[in-house]
Amino acid sequence: MAITESRECDLVFYTNPMSRGRIVRWMLAELGTDYRQVLVDYGAQMKASDYLAINPMGKVPALVHRGRVVTECAAICAYLADAFPDAGLAPEPTDRAAYYRWLFFAAGPLEAAVMDRVLNVAVSKDQERMVGYGTYEKTIDTLTTAVSATDYVAGGRFTAADVYIGSHLMWGMEFGSIPTRPEFETYVARLLNRPALIAAKAVDDNLAGDSTNTE
């Protein structure tokens, strides 16, 4: 995997090292493909018209591949796994039930439950049926089931779903928004020594430590 400055590169990654773009950086490292990065500062640059034309939400990450725009980390991970099938980061189409289930469980109920918890958003007993996650506790218990049934969430091998769910668990346990459980620690331990994760983390850590970085 190499980051290129060539504007001819057909894979362009818009990110900030202090963002969810770290998930996509890891995914790109797992692919081992070249890409061009564009660093987007928080504030005026992220809300500027040229970037809003790519992502009207004014958030990173975003990916442009051969003129096609993809946003949202789970969607980007799923897209890249399909766009670069030789990397083997998605199961065969006929064997994707668990892959899709847990990838989008993390993007939906898990993300919502954790963010509500962090923001002190209280859901009453009567409101539990209105929110997709029901309760924070039930969501965490379900996540425990997902990562402990098999070595990887989609079965016996590592996939893009593990990039996404593994990232949630690493950050959540580090910052206390997800409790530390033996099942989570065992699962994360399988991921931490992946060369792609180590390489991707080093890139973003270096960028985060250099406030002078621009595109």
N, C-alpha and C positions, 0 to 999 in steps of 0.2 A: 504494500500500500504506500502510495506517495501523494503528498499534497502538491499540486502543481499551480503555478501562477499563470499558465497558459489560458488565455480566454477562449481557446478552441476546445477546451475540455467540455464534454457533453454532460458532465455531472457536476452541478454547482451546489454547494452546501452553505447556507446562510446560518450563522450561529453566533453565540456569545459564550465564552468559556464558563460563565457563571449562570448557566441555564440548562434546561432540559436537552439542549443540543448535545450534551455529553452522552446521552443515550444513543443518538444518531452517530456520533463520532465512533463509539464502540462498534455499532453495527457496520459502519463503513470499514473499520479496521478488520472485522471478521470477514468481510467480502474480499479484502486484499486488492481492491480496485483503486485506480487513480481518481482524484476529484480535485476540484478547485474550491477553496474555502473563501467565503466573504464574511469578515467579522463585522457584526452590526452592534454599535454601541446602544446602550439603553438611553432613552430620552429622545432627542430630536431625530437622530438617524433612524431609529426603529419606527418612528412615526412619520417619517418623510414620505412624500408622495411616491417616489420611485420604489421604496420598499413596500408601501401599502398596495402597490399594484401587484406585488407578488403575494403578500399575505395581508389582506384587509384588517386582520386582527391586530396587526402591529406587534407581533410576537415572533420569537424564534423558538425552534428551528424551522427552516423551510428548505425544501429541496427542489431544484429544477433539473430535470433529466430530459434531454432532447426536446426542450420546449414545454414539457409537461410539469406542472407545479403540484407538489405534494406537501401538505402541512399535517400537523398532529403526529406526535412521535410514534404512536402505535401504527398509524397508517403508513408512515415512512418506513418503519421496520418491515411491515408486511409487503409493501411495494418493492423494496430493495431485495427482499428474499425471492420475489417472483421475477424481478428484472434481471437478477444475476443467479440463475438456477444452479450453475456449476459450483457455487459456494456451498450448496446443500443445507441452507438455513431454513428450509420449509419442508415439511413432510410431503409425500406424494399427495396429489389432490384428493384421492379417495381415502386418505388417512389423516385428514385435518380437523376432525371434530374437536379433540382436546386442544389442539394448537389454536384454533379460532376461539374456542371457549375461554381459555385462560388469558390469551392476549387481550381480548376485549373485556373480560372481567376486570383486568387490571386497569384498562383505560376508562372504564365506566364506574362500577360500584366501588372499587378500591380507591381510585383517585378521589372520587367525591367524598367517600367516608373519611379518608385521611385529611383532606383539606377542611372539611367541616370541623373535624376534631381540632386541627391546628388553629382555626379561626374562632373556636368556641361557639360554633353554631349548634344550638341544642335542637334536637328533633324529639318532639313529644311522642308518647306512646301512640296517640291517635294519628300522628303523622308518619309513623314508620311504614305504613303501607303505601304512602305517597312517594317516598324516595326510593330510588333503585336499589340502594344498599340495605335498606331496612334498619339495621343497627350497625354501629362500628364493630361491636364485639362479634356479631355474626359474620361480618365481612372478614375479620381477621381469622376467625375459626375456619372459614371457607378457604382462605388463602393458605392456611396451614395444611389443609387437605390437599390442595393443589400441588404444593412443593414436596410433599412427603410420600405421595402415592408411588412415584417412580423417581429415578435419578433426575430426570428433566421433565418439565411440565407437559411436554407433548409426547412423552414416552422415553425410549431408551437413548435418544441422542439429542444433542444441543441444537436449538433452533432460535429463530428471531424472537419467539415468545420468551425465551430465557433472558435475552438481552433486556427486554422491556421489564419483565417481572423482577429479574435480578437487580436492575437499577433501582426500582422502587424499594426493594428490601434493603439494599445497601444504604441508600439515603435515609430511609425511614428509621432504620435501627440506629444509624449514626446520630440523627437529630432527635430521636425520641418520639417520632410520630407513629412509628410501628413498634410494638413491644419486641424485646429480644426473646425468642423462643428457641429451644434446641433444634426444632425442625427447620427454622429459618437459618440458623447458623450453619447447620449441616449442608443445606442447599447452597448457600452463598459461598461456603468454602470450596465447593466444586467449581465455582466460577472465577474466584479471585486470582487464580494462577494462570488463567487463559492469557496467552501472549498478546492477543488483540486488545483485551481490556487493559493490560498493563501499558501497552503502547499508546492507546487512546487517552488514558488518564494522564500520561506524561505530557502529551501535547497540550491538553487543556489546562493542566496545572501550570505549565510554563507560560501559556498565554494569560492565565489569570494573574500571574505574578508580574506581568509586564504591562503596565497601564498605558504604554505608548504604542501598543499594537494597533494598526489600522489594516484596512483591506490589503 
